[in-house]
Amino acid sequence: MTQVHVVAKRDFLESLASARPLIALSELIWNGLDAGSDHVEITVIPNDMQGLQEIRVRDHGYGIDHSKVEMLFGSLGESWKKEKERENGRALHGKSGKGRFKVFTLGDRIEWNTTYKRDGKTYYYKITGNFNTIDNFEIADPVETKNDSLGTEVVIYNIKRDFRSLYKNDAPIELAKVFSPYLTEYPNVRIKYNDVDIDSKSVQTNKEDYVLDSIKLENGRTIKTIVSIIEWNIPTDRAYHLCDASGISLHELEVPDKIRAPGFNFTVYIKSDYFREMAKSNQLEMGEMHPDVRIIFNAAKNKIKEHFRQRIVETQGKIVDRWKEEQIYPYEEKSNLTPLEKAERQVFDILAVNVQGLLPSFEDADVKSKKFTFRLLAQAIQENPASVQEIITEVLGLKKEAQDDLAELLKKTPLASIISSAKIVANRLDFLAGLEILLFDKKTKKQLLERDQLHKILENEAWLFHEEFTLAGREERLEEVLQKHLEKLGKREEDPSPVIIGNGKTGRVDLMLHKVIQPRTGEYDYLIVELKRPSKKINADVLQQIQNYAFAVANDERFHGVPAKWTFIVISNELDDYALNMVTQRDRPKWKVYDSDKLNITVWAKPWAEVINEARARLQFYKNQLSYEADRDSAKAYLKKTHAKFIPVEIESNE
């Protein structure tokens, strides 16, 4: 018996003995394949304590020639494979001699029982390594044997801990992910794990290869890379393998999952001989920290994203057809869809397909439950797209990771934004049609008792006057000032009797509609709208009063030194001749009564018809794109849904 000493520092060797269990096991399999074996068997033997007794890896290759053992086990970077590219017509995996040290991840004592042939005779001997003396191997003397079965069996004893990943049912699948490209390249090779064939094809649903011809590295060199994507029909962690051109995995990238493909289980193999060069110079283990790996991975990532965008579209079509057959699809068949309806269905299809993939209990649910889930999701998309996230979180009960996948999908799906925007536009068009009914319809016009009802409605529809005030709020300081200078508007016309505002309720008569926004820190834009009774025409007195009021409010001591822009608007159904002449002068825009640069005030007087027409004109482009036409029914439906407390009984009763 002799001893072989490894020419390397002990702490470096111990660092090599650190790998995930299946990766360490893979190194032994690669060694067997590189030794010319067409068949490698792995046997994991349990003990009585539900742990592991030992692990055996048997190959049927050439064995380890005793005359070469000192060279093979005594040095790093001098593997026999370094001088060869292929063995038995197959590409070789390891070329640095480091792989055998990873096996010490699994156990403290390792034996290599090997049988080889030399000069027509067959010999057997044993190599023993211990983690405590990792820099020394004991080499037994060879003995002649009549056993013609060549090859090496590696036996791992003193298993370090309970490696559950090694005796789980999916261990063969995890190994299949590592060896899939190699087994595809060399179909005559067989690997067995506890008598189960490593067969990646049985659990593959799809495989695609993409050629990236011209990836430019940091030094300007251009390389060719092939990206292979294998999709699995079983749950599995996603992995990204850096392989040589033959598909031999040289390194697995440990990066956060950057590919959003909910419902897909896949492994990516990025293949290039440049990775073999990097492995020889010990650069590949840097992973994404190496600039060239980062460049290649980013190029591959773009192709992977493109692949799954297309796969999602393909998958959606098949799944949606099945839902229609099962009669759980929440939409009726229509030949002509508006752009809004089409967008809603597309967003539903995307979300529903992903919900099905991410919600394990969905497929097992009964038809009634599935139908309810889909109806709930479709209704949320149609009526309140912002609530979709809440539904998938709180109602469907998806796990946090699945929630994040769908949230990212929603964020990156422009269709969701289209629906949200389209819903806003449709609601506004309905509101304008409804406002015309309130103001100009003979029946509802009589029931619109003073400004109170209209004021309450317009509080939530301030976009009508200017888009910037859509989300504006009220301000206590402004309210106090408006109240203080109210007498400038002359005698008020409030009906002293309580105003009926719907459902038998009464309310006070508000005087003004006012909003404030801060376009920049410390600056304020104020909008004050005086709503006149529809029967009250805007005349000279009204114009003078609104201007006096504007001056008094803007000059109030509470606004001294406050950068403010003031917009005052007085609105009624009609203007008399004098008022019309005042708001149609050549030197100013139509409907403008006054413009003060000093006080930064503009005063406007407009009929309701003009206010509505201006708002409708702003929406015209979107209206045309959406092919949406607000009618009397949709207008009244919107008013009842959004402003039920404030609309006249005539509308509530549907005439």
C-alpha positions in Angstrom: 0.0 0.0 0.0 1.2 3.5 -0.9 0.1 7.0 -0.1 -0.5 9.8 -2.6 -0.1 13.3 -1.3 -2.1 16.1 -3.0 -0.1 19.1 -3.9 -2.5 21.7 -2.7 -3.2 23.5 0.5 -5.6 21.7 2.8 -8.0 24.7 3.3 -8.3 25.0 -0.5 -9.2 21.3 -0.8 -11.8 21.6 2.0 -13.4 24.5 0.1 -13.8 22.2 -2.9 -15.6 19.7 -0.6 -18.6 22.1 -0.5 -21.4 21.6 -2.9 -25.1 20.7 -3.1 -25.6 17.0 -2.6 -26.9 16.3 -6.1 -24.1 18.4 -7.6 -21.5 16.3 -5.7 -23.2 13.1 -6.9 -23.3 14.4 -10.4 -19.5 14.7 -10.4 -19.2 11.0 -9.7 -21.6 10.3 -12.6 -19.6 12.5 -14.9 -16.4 10.7 -13.9 -18.0 7.4 -14.9 -19.2 8.7 -18.2 -15.8 10.3 -18.9 -14.2 6.9 -18.2 -16.0 5.5 -21.2 -19.0 4.0 -19.4 -22.3 3.8 -21.2 -24.1 2.8 -18.0 -23.8 4.4 -14.6 -25.8 3.2 -11.5 -26.4 5.1 -8.3 -27.7 3.3 -5.2 -28.7 5.2 -2.1 -28.9 2.8 0.9 -30.9 3.8 3.9 -30.1 2.9 7.5 -32.5 1.8 10.3 -32.8 5.4 11.6 -34.4 6.7 8.4 -31.1 8.3 7.4 -28.5 7.2 4.9 -26.1 4.2 5.4 -24.0 4.6 2.3 -24.1 5.8 -1.3 -22.7 3.7 -4.2 -22.0 5.0 -7.7 -21.0 2.2 -10.2 -19.7 2.8 -13.7 -18.6 0.3 -16.4 -15.8 2.2 -17.9 -12.1 1.5 -18.2 -11.3 1.7 -14.5 -8.3 3.6 -13.1 -4.9 2.3 -14.2 -2.7 1.8 -11.2 0.3 3.3 -13.0 -1.6 6.6 -13.4 -3.2 6.9 -10.0 -0.5 9.2 -8.5 -0.9 11.6 -11.4 -4.7 11.5 -11.2 -5.1 11.8 -7.4 -1.9 13.7 -6.5 -2.4 17.0 -8.3 -5.0 19.5 -9.3 -5.3 21.0 -12.8 -3.5 18.0 -14.3 -6.4 15.7 -15.1 -5.8 13.3 -18.0 -8.9 14.8 -19.6 -7.0 18.1 -20.1 -5.1 16.6 -23.0 -8.2 15.1 -24.6 -11.4 16.6 -25.9 -13.4 13.4 -26.4 -13.5 9.8 -25.2 -15.5 7.0 -27.0 -16.7 9.8 -29.4 -18.2 11.7 -26.5 -17.3 15.1 -25.0 -15.5 15.0 -21.6 -16.8 16.9 -18.6 -14.1 17.5 -16.0 -10.5 18.6 -16.9 -9.1 20.0 -13.7 -9.2 17.1 -11.3 -11.4 19.0 -8.8 -14.6 16.9 -9.1 -13.5 14.1 -6.9 -13.1 16.4 -3.9 -16.7 17.5 -4.1 -17.7 14.0 -3.1 -16.5 14.7 0.5 -19.6 17.0 0.7 -21.5 13.7 1.2 -19.4 11.6 3.5 -16.2 11.5 5.5 -14.8 8.3 4.0 -14.7 7.5 0.3 -13.6 4.3 -1.4 -12.8 3.9 -5.1 -13.0 0.1 -5.9 -11.7 -0.1 -9.5 -11.0 -2.8 -12.0 -8.9 -2.2 -15.1 -7.1 -4.2 -17.8 -3.4 -4.0 -18.6 -1.3 -6.2 -21.0 -4.3 -8.5 -21.4 -4.7 -9.1 -17.7 -7.4 -7.7 -15.4 -6.5 -6.1 -12.0 -8.4 -4.8 -9.0 -7.4 -2.4 -6.2 -8.9 0.1 -3.8 -8.3 3.8 -3.2 -9.3 5.3 0.1 -9.8 8.9 1.1 -10.8 10.5 4.4 -12.0 14.1 4.9 -9.8 14.4 8.0 -6.8 13.7 5.8 -8.2 15.1 2.6 -4.8 15.9 1.2 -3.7 12.2 1.3 -5.1 9.1 -0.4 -4.3 5.5 0.5 -3.6 3.4 -2.6 -3.8 -0.4 -2.3 -1.6 -2.7 -4.4 -3.3 -4.1 -7.5 -4.2 -7.8 -7.5 -5.0 -9.9 -10.6 -8.6 -11.0 -10.8 -10.6 -13.2 -13.1 -13.5 -10.7 -13.0 -13.7 -9.2 -16.4 -16.2 -6.5 -15.4 -14.2 -3.4 -15.7 -15.1 0.0 -14.2 -15.1 1.8 -10.8 -17.5 1.7 -7.9 -17.3 4.7 -5.5 -18.7 4.0 -2.1 -19.4 6.8 0.3 -19.4 6.0 4.1 -20.0 8.0 7.2 -22.7 10.1 5.6 -22.4 13.6 7.0 -26.1 14.4 7.5 -29.6 13.5 6.4 -29.5 14.5 2.7 -33.2 14.4 2.1 -32.8 15.5 -1.5 -31.0 12.2 -2.2 -33.9 9.9 -1.3 -36.8 12.1 -2.3 -38.9 10.8 -5.2 -37.9 13.7 -7.4 -34.1 13.0 -7.1 -34.0 11.3 -10.5 -35.8 14.3 -12.0 -33.3 16.7 -10.5 -30.5 14.6 -12.0 -32.3 14.5 -15.3 -32.2 18.3 -15.4 -28.4 18.2 -15.1 -27.8 15.5 -17.7 -30.7 16.1 -20.1 -28.6 17.8 -22.9 -25.9 15.1 -22.6 -28.5 12.3 -22.7 -30.1 13.9 -25.7 -26.7 14.2 -27.5 -25.8 10.6 -26.6 -29.0 8.5 -26.5 -27.2 5.2 -25.9 -26.0 6.4 -22.4 -28.0 5.1 -19.5 -28.1 6.4 -15.9 -30.0 4.7 -13.2 -30.9 6.0 -9.7 -32.1 3.3 -7.3 -33.1 1.2 -10.4 -35.0 4.1 -11.9 -33.9 5.3 -15.3 -32.9 8.9 -15.5 -35.2 9.7 -18.4 -35.8 13.4 -18.9 -38.0 12.9 -22.0 -40.8 11.3 -19.9 -41.3 14.5 -17.9 -40.6 17.0 -20.7 -43.5 18.9 -22.2 -41.5 21.1 -24.6 -37.9 21.7 -25.8 -36.7 24.6 -27.9 -33.2 25.6 -29.1 -32.3 29.2 -30.0 -29.0 30.2 -31.7 -27.5 33.6 -30.6 -24.9 34.1 -33.3 -23.1 37.3 -32.3 -22.7 38.0 -28.6 -20.0 40.6 -28.1 -17.8 40.0 -25.0 -16.1 42.7 -22.9 -12.9 42.4 -24.9 -14.7 42.8 -28.2 -14.6 39.1 -29.1 -17.8 37.7 -30.7 -19.0 34.2 -29.8 -21.9 31.9 -30.7 -24.2 30.6 -28.0 -27.1 28.2 -28.1 -29.9 28.6 -25.5 -31.9 25.4 -24.9 -35.1 25.6 -22.9 -36.7 22.5 -21.5 -40.1 22.7 -19.9 -41.2 20.0 -17.4 -44.6 18.7 -16.5 -43.7 18.4 -12.8 -43.0 21.1 -10.2 -39.3 21.8 -10.1 -37.0 24.7 -9.2 -35.9 26.7 -12.1 -32.2 26.4 -13.0 -29.7 28.0 -15.4 -26.8 25.8 -16.5 -23.7 27.0 -18.2 -22.6 24.2 -20.6 -20.0 23.6 -23.2 -21.2 23.2 -26.8 -21.9 19.5 -26.3 -24.4 20.3 -23.5 -22.2 19.2 -20.6 -23.1 21.3 -17.6 -20.0 23.1 -16.2 -21.6 25.4 -13.7 -25.1 26.2 -12.4 -25.8 29.9 -12.0 -27.0 30.8 -8.6 -29.1 33.9 -9.5 -32.5 35.1 -8.4 -35.1 34.0 -10.9 -35.4 36.8 -13.4 -37.8 35.2 -15.8 -41.5 35.8 -15.3 -43.3 32.7 -16.6 -46.0 31.8 -14.1 -47.2 28.2 -14.5 -44.1 27.0 -16.3 -41.5 24.7 -14.8 -38.3 24.9 -16.8 -34.5 24.5 -17.0 -32.3 26.6 -19.2 -29.0 25.4 -20.7 -26.8 28.1 -22.1 -24.2 26.3 -24.3 -20.9 27.7 -25.6 -17.4 26.4 -25.8 -16.3 29.7 -24.3 -17.6 28.4 -21.0 -15.1 25.5 -21.4 -12.3 28.1 -21.8 -13.5 29.9 -18.7 -13.6 26.7 -16.7 -10.0 25.9 -17.6 -8.9 29.2 -16.2 -11.1 28.9 -13.1 -13.2 31.9 -14.0 -16.5 30.2 -14.5 -17.2 29.7 -10.8 -17.4 33.5 -10.5 -20.8 33.2 -12.2 -22.6 36.5 -12.8 -19.8 38.3 -11.1 -17.8 37.8 -14.2 -18.6 40.5 -16.8 -18.6 38.0 -19.8 -21.0 35.6 -18.0 -23.2 38.6 -17.2 -23.2 39.7 -20.9 -24.1 36.2 -22.1 -26.7 35.6 -19.5 -28.4 38.9 -20.3 -28.6 38.1 -24.0 -30.0 34.6 -23.1 -32.4 36.1 -20.7 -34.0 38.3 -23.4 -34.4 35.2 -25.6 -35.9 33.3 -22.7 -38.4 36.0 -22.0 -39.4 36.1 -25.7 -39.9 32.3 -25.7 -42.2 32.4 -22.7 -44.3 35.3 -24.1 -45.0 33.2 -27.1 -45.6 30.0 -25.0 -48.1 31.8 -22.8 -50.0 32.9 -25.9 -50.0 29.3 -27.2 -51.0 27.9 -23.9 -53.8 30.4 -23.3 -55.5 29.5 -26.6 -55.7 25.8 -25.7 -56.8 26.4 -22.1 -59.5 29.0 -23.0 -60.9 26.6 -25.6 -61.2 23.9 -22.9 -62.9 26.4 -20.5 -65.5 27.2 -23.2 -66.2 23.5 -23.6 -66.6 23.1 -19.9 -68.9 26.2 -19.9 -67.0 28.0 -17.2 -65.6 30.8 -19.4 -67.4 34.0 -18.1 -67.8 35.7 -21.5 -70.4 35.1 -24.2 -69.4 34.5 -27.8 -69.4 37.7 -29.8 -68.4 38.2 -33.4 -67.7 42.0 -33.0 -65.8 43.1 -29.9 -65.1 46.7 -29.1 -61.4 47.5 -28.3 -62.3 47.7 -24.6 -64.1 44.3 -24.6 -61.2 42.7 -26.4 -58.7 44.2 -23.9 -60.8 42.9 -21.0 -60.9 39.4 -22.4 -57.2 39.4 -23.1 -56.3 40.5 -19.6 -58.7 37.9 -18.2 -57.2 35.1 -20.3 -53.7 36.0 -19.1 -54.6 36.2 -15.4 -56.9 33.2 -15.4 -54.4 31.0 -17.1 -51.8 32.0 -14.5 -54.3 31.6 -11.6 -55.0 28.1 -12.8 -51.3 27.3 -12.9 -50.5 28.9 -9.5 -53.5 27.8 -7.5 -53.1 24.0 -6.9 -56.7 23.5 -5.8 -58.2 25.0 -8.9 -58.1 21.9 -11.1 -59.6 19.8 -8.3 -62.5 22.2 -7.7 -66.0 21.5 -9.0 -67.4 23.3 -12.0 -69.6 25.6 -9.9 -66.5 26.8 -7.9 -64.5 27.4 -11.0 -67.3 29.3 -12.7 -67.7 31.5 -9.6 -63.9 32.2 -9.5 -63.8 33.2 -13.1 -66.9 35.4 -12.8 -65.4 37.2 -9.8 -62.2 37.8 -11.7 -63.9 39.0 -14.9 -66.2 41.4 -12.9 -63.1 42.9 -11.2 -61.4 43.4 -14.5 -64.4 45.1 -16.0 -65.5 47.3 -13.1 -62.4 47.9 -11.0 -59.1 46.7 -12.5 -57.3 48.0 -9.4 -59.1 45.5 -7.2 -57.7 42.5 -9.1 -54.6 42.4 -6.9 -56.8 42.3 -3.8 -58.9 39.4 -5.2 -55.9 37.2 -6.1 -54.4 38.0 -2.7 -57.3 37.8 -0.3 -60.0 35.8 -2.1 -58.1 33.2 -4.1 -55.4 32.9 -1.4 -52.4 32.5 -3.6 -49.0 32.1 -2.0 -46.8 35.2 -1.7 -44.5 34.1 -4.6 -47.5 33.5 -6.8 -49.0 36.9 -5.8 -45.7 38.5 -6.8 -45.7 36.7 -10.2 -49.2 38.0 -11.0 -48.5 41.5 -9.6 -45.5 41.7 -11.9 -47.5 40.4 -14.8 -50.2 43.0 -14.2 -47.6 45.7 -14.0 -46.0 44.6 -17.3 -49.3 44.0 -19.1 -50.3 47.2 -21.0 -53.8 45.7 -21.5 -54.5 46.2 -17.8 -53.7 49.9 -18.1 -55.8 50.1 -21.2 -58.8 48.7 -19.3 -58.3 51.1 -16.4 -58.0 54.1 -18.7 -60.9 52.9 -20.9 -63.1 52.5 -17.9 -62.4 56.1 -16.8 -63.1 57.4 -20.3 -66.4 55.4 -20.6 -67.5 56.6 -17.1 -66.8 60.2 -18.0 -68.7 59.9 -21.3 -71.7 58.5 -19.4 -71.4 61.3 -16.8 -71.5 64.0 -19.5 -74.6 62.4 -21.0 -76.1 62.1 -17.5 -75.3 65.7 -16.7 -77.1 66.9 -19.8 -80.2 65.0 -18.6 -80.0 66.6 -15.2 -79.6 70.1 -16.6 -81.7 70.2 -19.7 -84.4 67.5 -19.4 -87.7 69.1 -18.6 -88.6 66.6 -15.8 -85.3 66.3 -14.1 -84.5 70.0 -14.5 -87.5 70.9 -12.3 -86.4 68.4 -9.6 -82.8 69.7 -9.5 -83.5 71.8 -6.4 -80.8 74.5 -6.3 -77.1 73.8 -6.2 -76.9 71.2 -3.4 -77.5 68.1 -5.5 -75.3 69.3 -8.4 -72.6 70.4 -6.0 -72.4 67.0 -4.3 -72.2 65.3 -7.7 -69.5 67.6 -9.1 -67.4 67.2 -6.0 -66.3 63.9 -7.4 -66.2 65.0 -11.0 -63.9 68.0 -10.9 -62.1 66.8 -14.0 -65.1 68.4 -15.8 -63.5 71.8 -15.3 -59.8 70.9 -15.6 -58.0 67.6 -15.8 -55.5 68.7 -13.1 -58.2 68.9 -10.5 -59.3 65.2 -11.0 -57.9 64.1 -7.6 -57.9 67.5 -5.9 -59.1 68.0 -2.4 -60.6 70.8 -0.2 -58.7 73.2 2.0 -59.9 74.5 5.3 -58.1 77.9 4.9 -59.8 78.4 1.5 -63.2 77.5 2.9 -62.9 80.1 5.7 -61.9 82.8 3.2 -64.7 81.9 0.8 -67.2 82.1 3.6 -65.8 85.4 4.9 -66.2 87.2 1.5 -69.5 85.6 0.5 -71.4 88.9 0.7 -69.5 90.0 -2.4 -71.7 87.7 -4.4 -74.8 89.6 -3.5 -78.0 88.2 -2.0 -78.1 84.4 -2.1 -81.0 82.5 -3.5 -81.1 79.5 -1.2 -84.5 78.0 -0.6 -85.0 78.2 3.1 -86.8 74.9 3.2 -84.8 71.7 3.4 -83.5 70.3 0.1 -84.6 66.7 -0.6 -81.5 65.0 -2.0 -82.8 61.4 -2.5 -84.2 58.5 -0.5 -86.1 61.0 1.7 -82.9 62.5 3.1 -82.3 66.3 3.5 -79.1 68.3 3.1 -77.7 71.8 3.5 -77.2 74.0 0.5 -73.5 74.3 -0.3 -72.4 77.6 -1.8 -69.3 76.9 -3.8 -67.4 74.1 -5.4 -63.7 74.5 -4.7 -60.6 72.4 -5.2 -56.9 72.9 -4.5 -53.8 71.2 -5.9 -50.0 71.7 -5.3 -48.3 71.5 -8.7 -45.0 72.2 -6.9 -44.0 72.3 -3.2 -45.2 75.5 -1.6 -47.3 76.5 -4.6 -51.1 76.3 -4.9 -53.6 76.2 -7.7 -57.2 77.1 -6.6 -60.4 76.3 -8.5 -63.6 78.0 -7.3 -66.8 77.3 -9.2 -70.0 79.2 -8.5 -73.0 77.2 -9.6 -76.1 79.2 -10.5 -79.6 77.8 -10.5 -80.4 76.6 -14.1 -83.1 79.3 -14.4 -80.8 82.1 -13.3 -79.1 83.7 -16.4 -75.6 85.1 -16.0 -75.9 88.9 -16.4 -73.9 92.1 -15.6 -74.5 91.8 -11.9 -73.3 88.2 -11.7 -70.2 89.1 -13.7 -69.4 92.0 -11.4 -70.1 89.9 -8.3 -67.8 87.0 -9.3 -65.0 89.5 -10.0 -65.4 91.3 -6.7 -65.4 88.0 -5.0 -62.2 86.9 -6.8 -60.4 90.1 -5.8 -61.4 89.8 -2.2 -60.5 86.1 -1.9 -57.1 86.5 -3.6 -56.2 89.6 -1.6 -57.2 88.0 1.8 -54.4 88.4 4.4 -54.2 84.6 4.8 -52.9 84.3 1.3 -50.3 87.0 1.5 -46.9 85.6 0.4 -48.5 82.4 -0.8 -47.6 81.6 -4.4 -51.1 80.9 -5.8 -52.9 80.7 -9.1 -56.7 81.4 -9.0 -59.4 80.2 -11.4 -62.9 81.4 -10.8 -65.8 80.0 -12.9 -69.4 81.0 -12.7 -71.8 78.6 -14.5 -75.5 78.6 -15.4 -77.6 77.3 -18.3 -77.6 80.7 -20.1 -75.8 84.1 -20.4 -77.8 87.2 -21.3 -76.7 89.5 -24.2 -74.5 91.7 -22.1 -72.7 88.8 -20.6 -72.2 87.2 -24.0 -70.7 90.4 -25.3 -68.3 90.5 -22.4 -67.0 87.0 -22.8 -66.6 87.1 -26.6 -64.1 90.0 -26.9 -61.3 90.0 -29.5 -58.4 90.4 -27.0 -59.1 87.3 -24.9 -60.2 83.7 -25.2 -63.9 83.1 -25.4 -65.7 82.9 -22.0 -62.9 84.7 -20.1 -64.2 87.7 -18.1 -61.0 88.9 -16.4 -57.3 88.1 -16.4 -55.0 89.7 -13.8 -51.3 89.1 -14.1 -50.6 90.9 -10.7 -53.0 88.7 -8.7 -52.6 85.7 -11.0 -56.4 85.5 -11.3 -58.6 84.4 -14.2 -62.4 84.7 -14.1 -64.6 82.8 -16.5 -68.4 82.7 -17.2 -69.7 79.7 -19.1 -73.0 78.1 -20.0 -73.3 74.4 -19.0 -73.5 73.4 -22.7 -70.0 74.9 -23.2 -68.5 73.2 -20.1 -69.9 69.8 -21.3 -68.8 70.3 -24.9 -65.2 71.2 -23.8 -65.0 68.1 -21.6 -66.5 65.9 -24.4 -64.0 67.3 -26.9 -61.1 66.4 -24.6 -62.4 62.8 -24.6 -63.2 62.6 -28.3 -60.0 60.9 -29.4 -60.3 58.2 -26.8 -64.0 57.8 -27.5 -63.2 57.1 -31.2 -60.5 54.6 -30.3 -62.8 52.8 -27.9 -65.8 52.8 -30.2 -67.9 53.7 -27.1 -71.1 55.6 -27.4 -72.8 56.8 -24.2 -76.6 56.7 -24.4 -79.4 57.7 -22.1 -79.5 54.3 -20.4 -75.8 54.1 -19.7 -75.8 57.7 -18.5 -78.6 57.1 -16.0 -77.0 53.8 -14.9 -73.7 55.6 -14.2 -75.5 58.4 -12.2 -77.5 55.8 -10.2 -74.4 53.8 -9.4 -72.0 56.6 -8.6 -74.3 59.5 -7.3 -77.5 57.7 -6.2 -77.9 59.9 -3.1 -78.0 63.1 -5.0 -79.9 62.5 -8.2 -83.6 63.4 -8.7 -86.2 60.8 -8.1 -87.2 60.9 -11.8 -83.9 59.2 -12.7 -84.0 56.8 -9.7 -87.4 55.5 -10.8 -86.2 54.9 -14.4 -89.0 57.1 -15.6 
